[in-house]
Amino acid sequence: MPTYEFWYDETYTYKAWLDADSQEEAEALLVKVRDGEIHLEDLPEFDSTDKGYELLIDTTSVEEVK
């Protein structure tokens, strides 16, 4: 039986929160996360909730693997 490959994209969307003394501190912490200096889980009182999920399958990309 032949094997086929295809492309797909998954997008997970979350809403999150953290504790900070000011908006400036919150933004600075998020810059550290973005730059890879710390992880989301390292943020003070970090928590999140799933807001959405989307799956896109490119049916035109199906090709037999040879």
N, C-alpha and C positions, 0 to 999 in steps of 0.2 A: 504494500500500500504506500503510495507516495506521501511525502511530507510537504506541507505548505507553510510559508511564512507570510506575515503581514505586519503592518504598523498600526499602533494604537496609542492614544494619549489618555492618561488619567489625571484628573484634577480634583484635589481635595481642598476644600475651603474651610477655614476655622476662624472662630472669633476667640480672642484670648485676652487675658488681663494679668496685671502684675501690680505690686505695691511699689511706690516711689514717693519721695518727699516733694517732687515737683514734676511738671510736664517736661522740663529740661532734663531732669535726671532719667525719666522714663525713656525719652528719646535717645539719650546717651547710651543707656543700657541696650536699647534695640539696635543701635549702630554697632555695638560690640558683638551682638548676636549675628548681625548681617556680615560683619567682617571676620567671623569665625573665632573671635577671642573667647567667647563663652557660648554655652548651649542654651536653648530656650528653657530647659528644665532648671538651669542655674539662676534664672530670674527670681527675684524675691516674690514669694507667694504666687508663682506662675500657675495658671490653670487655663484650660481652653475647652471649647465645645465644638463639635462638628456642626458646620453650617450648611455644607452641601458637597455633592459629589457629581462629577460628570465623566462619562466614558465616551470617547470618540473612536470609532473603528474605521480605518480607511479600507473599505472593501475593494477599492481599485488597486491596492498595493499587493494583492494576493499573488504570490509566485511560487512555483514548485522549487523546492530545494534539490539541487542536483548533486 
